[in-house]
């Protein structure tokens, strides 16, 4: 190697070493007590005032809202679509898509107001019809957006809208392949107005008689993300629908296997991912509660997969993909009311219990009573939501809830509150669903004709044949 090359290499090494030498010199000049003092002097991050917009919270809540919308379509649309016979797949997907449109408009016009308006503990009012008090206003020469904590009220409203969409869509699994589309539309509109909105007001409105953060509530119940409001109400209503509509033609006499379990698997995966927005988004902020809910949600779903699959493996000798997907959804349903009240290890317990309980409901219980819940909406959502709501009263910990009013932890008093909340939701869901269906049966009719059911709802209700392209 030539002398000039060696000289260049030495020069490069010297230049590269200079920063390290300087850093060592700086560290040597500090006494051991000086370095920590510098760290301690750094200003701590301050939480924004409750009425000041936080961009991080807004970004998270908009993302969570999109995730929950994705749960209805494509998530639920694919999950349910793969479970029906191929002549009915478009009818199921159409129900999901149409409800995304119809329920959104209904929520904006009157649903949000009925759920979150007024100070009555039992029912909302019309303070926010047509989004009054929600939309930005022009005041004193500038645009002013009504706030709900650190996010605009419009963001809170749209996040809650996504729950209003998916809850009735869950019920569709009970009467799949046999209900008239026109009747379904009117039923869901009435059900959302007279069943969902009152229950949401009881549990989530500041003045609700079951609201956990209302210090005047008669029975403050823990329902972080909708075990009672969403899953118990929809699951119980689904059972009533299945009973009043009757069984599908040939049910129990001819096989009715799912036509495309690949769709069901993809749909279940989308539901799992979307559920992070469902549960963690219910913290209404990008904070520690959202982080806990996120982790607890995932572990409960994972435990549900294991328990359902193992139960199937033991009793039927082979674990199935459908069972694993169903177990995941069961775990997700069960953790929904508890995500803001239990830690991730307790969430595993909830998921394990939910997988076994829902497996039993969808097999033994369903067979014993002989009802045709087409896609097991009651077995998964009704049973899973009830188990989750009750176990929340057992496992809730102040380490997660903060125990604002003293009862918000696992104890006898809180379990009583949970039982009351579950019972109230069941009673309203049963009575409301029966009344609505009876009125619609007398005026519009509930079921398609036998010929239309045999041809399939894709053709008879929508004039399309989706399975040709699958």
N, C-alpha and C positions, 0 to 999 in steps of 0.2 A: 504494500500500500504506500502511495506517495506521501511525502511530508505535507503537502497542501491538503490532501484529503483528511489526514489525521488531524491537522489543525482545525479544519472545518467541523469535524465530529466533536472535538473537545469543546469548541465554541458553542455548539448546539447543546451539549450536555450541561455546560455552565449556565446557559440561559434557562434551561428547563429546571435547574436546581434552585434558581434564585427565589421563586415563590415559596418553596418549602423552607429555605433558610430564613426568609422573612417571617413566615408563620411561626417557626420555632422560636425566633427571637421575640416575637410578640407574646407568645405563651410564657416564655421564660421571664418576661418583665412583669407578669401578673403574679400577685400572691394568691395562694389557694382561696383566700376569703374574698378576693375581688371578682373572680369569675361568676360565682353564684349571684353576687350583688347586681351584676349587669343583667342577668336573666330576670331577677326579681323586679328590676326597675321597669321592665317592659309592660306597657299598659295592657290590662286584661280586656278581652272582647266583651262588649256589653250587649245584653239582649235588647232588641228594639222595644220601644213602648208598645203597649197592647193595641193602640189605635194607629200605629205607624206601619205603612206598607213595608214588607220584607220581601225583596226580590227572590231570595232563595225559597221562601215558603210558597210564593206565587208560582215559581217554576215547578216546584215539586207537586203542588196541587193540580196544576194543569196537566202534568204528566200522569198523575194518578187518575185523573178524570178520563184521560184517553185510554189508560189501561183497563179501567172498568168498562168503558164502552166496548173495547175489544173483546171482553168476555161474552157479550151477547152475540156479536158477529165480528169475526168468524168463529169465536170460541164455542159458544153454546150451539150455534147453527151447525157446526161440523160435528160436535159431540152428539147432539140429538139426531142430526141427519144421518149419521152412519148407523144408528141403532134401529131405524125404521126400515120397512121394506122399500125396495127401490122405486116402487110406484108412488111413494109418498114423500120422497126426500125434498122435493121443491116446496111442498106444502109446509114442512117444518121450517125450512129456511126462510120462506116468505113470512111466516109468523114472526120470526125473529127480526127480520128487516123492517117489516111494517110496524112492529111495536117500537122499534127505535125511532121511527118517525112520529107515530101517533102519540105515544106517551111523552115524548119531548115537548110537543106543542101543548098538550094538556097540562104538563108540569109548569110551563111558563105562564099559561093563562090563569090557572086556578090551583093546581096541585101544590105548588110551593107555599102558597098562602095558607091553604088548609092544613099543611103539615107544620109550618113554622110561624104562622101568624097568630097574634093575640096573646093574651095572658091567661086564658081559661085552661085549667089543667087537663081537660078531657077532649077538647076539639079546637081546631084553629078557626080563623075567621077570614075575612076578605081584605085585610090590610094590604096584602101584596099581590092582589090580582093584577094581571097584565104587567107583572114585575114592578109594581109601584114600590118605591123605596129601595129598589135593587139596582136600577139603572143609574148611570152617571148623570149628574145634573150640572147646569152651568150657573154658578153663583159667584157674585162679586168679581166678575171678570175672569173666572177660571173654571175649569172642569173639576168637579168634585165627585169622587166615587164613594158610595157608602161602604163602610168597612165592617168586616167580621173578624176581629182580632187583627192579625197581621196580613190578611188577604182581603181583597175586595169581596163584598157580599155576592157579587155576580159569580165569582169563582166558587164560593161555597154553594151557591144555588145550582151551578152546573154539575158540581161533584155529586150533590144529592140527586140531581136529575138522573144520573147514570144508574143509581139504585132503583129509582122509579121505573126505569126501563127493564132492567134484568129481572126484577122480582116477578112480575106477571109472566115474563117469558119462561121462567122456570116451571110455571104451572102447565104450560103447553105440553110438557112431557107426559102428563097424566092422561090427556084425551087425544093424544096423537093418533092420526089415521082415521078419525071418525067424527070430528066436530065441524060444523059448517063454519066457513071462514067469516062470513058476515056476522054470525052470532058471536064468534070469538072476539071480533073487534069491539062490539058493544059490551060484551061481558067484561073485557079487560078495562075498558074505559070506566065502567061503573065500579068494578072491583078496586081499581086504583084509587078512585075518589072516595068510596065509602068504607073500604077496609084498610088499604095501605096507609092513606093519609092520616086517619085517626091514630093508628098504632104508632106511626112515626112521630106524631105529635106527643103521644104519651111518653115515649122513651127518649126522644132527642130534642124536643122543644124545651127551652129554658124553663117554661112553666108546667111541663108535663108531670103528671102524678106519679110516673115511674122514672123520671129523669134523674140520673145519678148525681148530677151537679146542681140540682135544685134542692136547696136546704129545706124547702117546704113540701117536698114530695112525700106522699103517703108511704110509698114503698120504693125507695130508690134502688133500681135494678141496674146491674152492670150489663151493658150490651154495646160493646165498643164499636163493632162494625156491622151489626145487623143479624145476629142469630135469631132474635125474637122478631124484629121488624121485617126482615127479609125471608129467612129460611123457615121459621115456624109458620108464619102467615101463609107463605106460598105452599109449603109442604102439606099443611092441613087442608087448605083450599083445594089442592090437587087431589087429595083423597076424596073429598066430597064430589068433585067433578067426575072422578072415575066411577064412583058409586051411582051418581044420578044419570050419567050418560049410558052406563051399562058396558058390557064387554064388546070387544071387536068381534065381527063375524068370524066364526071358526076358532075363537080363542079357547085353548085347552083341547081342541080336537085336531088341529093341524099345526105344523111347525111354523113359527114366525120369527126366524132368526134375524139378527142384524144383517143388513145387506153389505156394509162396508166398514169393518172395524178399523181400517186404516184411517178413515175420516174421524172416527171416534177417538183414536189415539192422538191425532193431531189436535183435535178439539180440546181434549183433556189437558194437553201440554199448554195450549193457549190459555185455558182457564187457570192453570197453576200460576203461570207468569202474570196474568191479569190480576190475580188475587192479591199480589203484592200492593197494587194500587188500591184495591178494595179495602184491605186491612190496614196497611201502613199509612195509606192516605187518610184514614179516619182519625189520625192524630191531628189533622188539619195544619200541620207544620212539619218542617224538616228538622225534627228534634229527636231526643232520646226515646220518646214513646214510639215514634215511627220506626226507629231502628229495632226496638224490642219486638214490635208487632211484625216486622219484616222477618226477623229470624224465627220467631215463634211460629209464624205461618208456614214457613218452609219446612220446619222440622215436624210439625203436625201432619202435613201432607205426606212427608216421607214415611212417618210412622203408620199412617193410614194405608199406604201401599203395602207395607210389610204385613200388618195384621190381617187385612182382607185376603191377601195372597196366601198367607200361611193357613188361615182358616179354610180356604178353598182347597189348598194342597192336602190338608189333613182329611177333610170330609169328602172331597171329590177326586182325590189322588193327583190332580193336575192343576197347577196355578194357571190362570188365563190372563191374557192381556186386558180383556174387558174388566176382569176382577181387579187388576192392578190400577187401572184408570178409575174405576169406581171407588176404590179405596183411597186414592189421592183426593178425589172430590169429597168423600166423606170426612177425611181429616181436615180439609179446608173449611168445610161447613162447620165442623165442631169447634174449630179454633176461632171462628169469626166473632162470636160474642166475647171471647176470653182474651183476644190478642192484646188488649190494653191492660190486662189484669194479672196475667200469669207470666212466668219466665219461660225461656225456651225448653228447659228440661221438663217442666210441668206440661208444656205443649206436646211433648212426645207422648206423655201418658194419655192426654186427651185424644191424640191421633190414634193410639193403639186401641183405646176403648171404642172410638167411633168406627173404626174399620170392622170390628167384630159385631158391634150393635147394628150397623147398617147392613152388613152381610146377612145377619139373621132376619132383619126386617124385609129385605128384598128376596129372600128365599123362603124360609120356614113360615114367617108370619103371613106373607103374601099368599102362599099356597094354602095355608090353613083356612084363611078367610075367603079366598077365591075371588078377590077383586082384581080388575084389570087396570092396574096403574102401568100404562104402556112402557114408560121409560124410567120407572121407579123414582118419580119426583117425591113422593111421600116417604119412601123407604130411605132415601139419601138425605133430602133436605128437611123433611118433617122430623124424622127420628134423629138425624145428626144435629139439627139445630136445637132440639130439646135436650139432648145429652150435653151439648156444649153449654147451653144456658144454665143447666143445673150444676154441672161440674165447675162452672165459673164461680158459683157460690161456695164451692168446696175449696178450690185451689187459689182463689184470688189472694194476692199478697200486697201489702202496703208498700213493699219495696218497688212495686211497679205502679200501683194506683196512686200512691201518696196518701190514701186513706183520709180524704178531705173531711168527710162527715162521720168518721169513726166506724161505720158499718161496711165500708167498701173493702172488705177482705174476707177470706174464707172463714165463715163461722155460722152458727145456727141462725142468727138474725138475718144475715145476707142470703142464706139459702132460702129462707121464707120469702124474702123479696123476690128472688129468682122464680120461685114456684108461683107466686102471685102474678108476675109478669107473663110467664108462660101460659098460665091458665086464662088470663085476660085476653091474650092474643088468640088462643085457641077458640075461645067462646065467640069473639067477634068474627074470626075467620069462618067458623062453621055457620053461624047464623047469617052473616052477610052473604056468603057464597050460596047457601041454600035459597035465600030469598031472591037473589039476582037470577039464579039459574031457573027457578020456578017461573018467574015473570017472563023470562026470555023463552022458555019452553012453551008457554001459553001464547006468546005473541009471534015469535020468529021460528021456533023449533030449534032444537039443539044439534041433532045429528043429520048427517047427509043421508040420502036414501040408500037402500041396500045395493042398488045398481051402481050408484056413485062410489060407494065404499069398495065394491069389487073392482071397479075400473081403476080406482086409486084417486086420491085427492089432487094429485098433480094435474091430471086431465080434467076431472070433474069440477074443481074449484078454480083452476088457473089456466086451463087450456094449454098446458105445456107438458112435455115429457122429458124430465131432467135426466133420467137414467140412460137415455140414448147417448149422452155425451160423457158418461162417467167411465 
